[in-house]
């Protein structure tokens, strides 16, 4: 059985991070580039937002007893195969995980344009995930 309270707590945590991100990301790319604090803040908030998403997926896989995933990407495949997320969301989640891995493991090689684009134009992916997660709880 899925621990609804834990899932809802994680969703609330995710929404808090996204709100913080919207508050700190500059409206102008040049301002983003000129502030190391803003860049690192955006990177960190995106990283922990993706980690919340992965945690929620893990709670669903274990709660619905969908088996033991061999890796994080397997979480998304199991959720898709059990009609808990859409095919499009599965691909979005794989991309999020890859982006998170770049943020965590390749700090020197982070592409500022990609981070800025995600922080300003791709937060709807997180919102869509929350909608699908809430539907899966029903």
C-alpha positions, 0 to 999 in steps of 0.5 A, a space after each residue: 500500500 502506498 504511503 499517501 502521507 509520505 507521497 503528499 509530503 514529498 509533493 509539498 516539498 517539491 512544490 516548495 523548491 519550485 516556488 523558491 526557484 521561481 523566486 530566485 531565477 532572474 528574468 534575464 539570462 545575462 543577470 543569471 550569468 553574472 551571479 554565481 549565487 543565482 546560478 548555484 542556487 538554481 542548480 541546487 534547487 533543480 537537483 533537489 526537485 528532481 530528487 523529490 520526483 525520484 523519491 515519489 516514484 520510488 514510493 509508488 513502486 514500493 507501495 504498489 509492490 511493482 518489484 525491485 528496480 535495478 536502477 532509477 530509470 527502471 522506476 519510471 518503466 515500472 510506473 509506465 507499464 502499470 499505467 501510473 504515468 504516461 509514456 511522455 512522462 516516462 521520457 520526461 523523467 528519464 531526461 530529468 534524471 540525466 540532467 540531475 546526474 549532470 548537475 551532481 557529477 559533472 559540475 564543471 561541465 554544466 551548460 548554463 543555457 540548459 539550466 536557465 532554460 529548464 529553470 524558466 521554461 520547463 518547470 511545467 514538467 514538474 507540475 505535470 508530474 505532480 498531476 500524474 502522481 496525484 492521479 496515481 494516488 486515487 
